[in-house]
Amino acid sequence: MAKGKQFNLNPKAVPEVHTAYRTIQTPIPNKESVEIIEKLRKYEPRSMSGQPPVVWDRAEGFNVYDAQGNKWLDFSSCVVVANAGHCNPDVKKAILDMTEHGLLNNYVFPSDIRSRLVEKIIQVAPKELKKVFLLTTGAESTECALKLARTFTRARNPEKNIVITFNDSFHGRTLGAQMAGGSASEKRWIRNLDPEIVQIPFPNSFKYEWADQSREDYSDDVCFEKLMEYIRAQGITDYSKISAVMTETFQGGWCELMPSGVLRKLRKFCDDYGIVLIYDEVQGGFGRTGKMFGFMHAGIVPDLVCCGKGISSSLPLSCVIGREDIMDVYGPGEMTSTHSGNPVSCAAALASINYIVENKVVEHCAELEKLMKKRIEALKEKYGDRIGFARGTGLAWAVIPVMPGTKELDSAFAHDVVRIAMEKGLLMFAPVGSGATLKLAPPLIITEDALNEAMDVFDESIKQAIAEQS
Ligand SMILES: Cc1ncc(COP(=O)(O)O)c(C=O)c1O
């Protein structure tokens, strides 16, 4: 099955599974699920039909359930949302309390819950970032950051408008976010691309030797100089015209942090030329990398930080956190949104952040990274010629199958692994990013025991996918 294809809806008899963490007791997909999915496929655009045919009835902790008694270990966290766990009891209570209390929306009129959430976000962010603007989706937050950066720098120098982002990056699916994104195919629908939003390669160890920190001859200086060469290759020699550089914490399909030394050099470069450094932490924020924010691994502080997804572990909420002088460029009423800081979403986010801090979820995630490292290394040993790339950070890992002994990505094989894992009670989302990336991103509250079982199933799924091919 190639990228963008649907999973088969023919019910398949599969071996029953009964463990503490998984139950598979019907054909997969089962007939009731197929009926629902067929209705969805009839009334929704095809774009909505890419995920494995599991109909979510409820989700709790690190498990997803259908209505027929099947129970999956979850490696999706929705799509890296459920950091504090699905239906976290504190988050659920906060949502119910706010709903019972009787405030479902208040536009941008003041509310107590919004004041408490923004205070909390600023408390967990580095001290240099003093203000936060609440929005609803990740794409809104990245678009907003670009707007803030350009408005801020152009007020100082009308020529300071260039935005640099990275190949393969993903910042959302709205117009500006896609212009900033690094996938040419996703931008084909846009005729008039902004010529002053340009991409350069992200340090990706699979694609570029100069970015592979495991090599003996790797050097931060060389890696950073490569980035500068690519900037100049875009015809940009006067760096004072650059308004912003925007990068993700890690690229979703690769799960590799930018080398810390390179990020520090990038920070200095931005300081030297008055460039706004924007960090898109929509996926990496709130503990996913084993730090509250991914940039903390390098000990730097960006000027603007975009967050979403795991900020609430549940309801839609996103934000831009930033330096006061940049955040305050618009006057009263000039930068708002209808659902900015919805009170129920705010309650969910506040409860989720409190849960993450009080229960040391970030530290737990950092601890589990060690287990993941060990398990991934073992997989690389075992399936050497089939796994072209396997790296990660915290609890975000990417495993990319390749055609045996080559660097050609094997998207069909990746789809097979996702399907087989689903049949065994491990839920992953369809291959992402590279088109063949198997993403391993469980809720951060998963236990060591459950994670080990999930990795056993992942291993068995790869083995079965190889057997099915031969
Ligand atoms: C790094 C990053 N930025 C932005 C977005 C867009 O977020 P949303 O889908 O909430 O608009 C995503 C979503 O996957 C993301 O991973």
The ligand as an SDF file (V2000), in Angstrom:
LIG
                    3D

 16 16  0  0  0  0  0  0  0  0999 V2000
    5.3550   20.3560   14.5710 C   0  0  0  0  0  0  0  0  0  0  0  0
    3.9280   20.6380   14.2380 C   0  0  0  0  0  0  0  0  0  0  0  0
    3.5330   21.8950   14.0280 N   0  0  0  0  0  0  0  0  0  0  0  0
    2.2550   22.2010   13.7260 C   0  0  0  0  0  0  0  0  0  0  0  0
    1.3140   21.2180   13.5940 C   0  0  0  0  0  0  0  0  0  0  0  0
   -0.1000   21.5730   13.2310 C   0  0  0  0  0  0  0  0  0  0  0  0
   -0.9380   21.3710   14.3030 O   0  0  0  0  0  0  0  0  0  0  0  0
   -2.5110   21.2650   14.0600 P   0  0  0  0  0  0  0  0  0  0  0  0
   -2.7700   19.9700   13.3640 O   0  0  0  0  0  0  0  0  0  0  0  0
   -3.0960   21.2970   15.4580 O   0  0  0  0  0  0  0  0  0  0  0  0
   -2.9060   22.4530   13.2500 O   0  0  0  0  0  0  0  0  0  0  0  0
    1.6740   19.8820   13.8060 C   0  0  0  0  0  0  0  0  0  0  0  0
    0.6740   18.7980   13.6610 C   0  0  0  0  0  0  0  0  0  0  0  0
    0.9710   17.6490   13.4790 O   0  0  0  0  0  0  0  0  0  0  0  0
    3.0110   19.5810   14.1420 C   0  0  0  0  0  0  0  0  0  0  0  0
    3.4300   18.3250   14.3400 O   0  0  0  0  0  0  0  0  0  0  0  0
  1  2  1  0
  2  3  1  0
  2 15  2  0
  3  4  2  0
  4  5  1  0
  5  6  1  0
  5 12  2  0
  6  7  1  0
  7  8  1  0
  8  9  2  0
  8 10  1  0
  8 11  1  0
 12 13  1  0
 12 15  1  0
 13 14  2  0
 15 16  1  0
M  END
$$$$
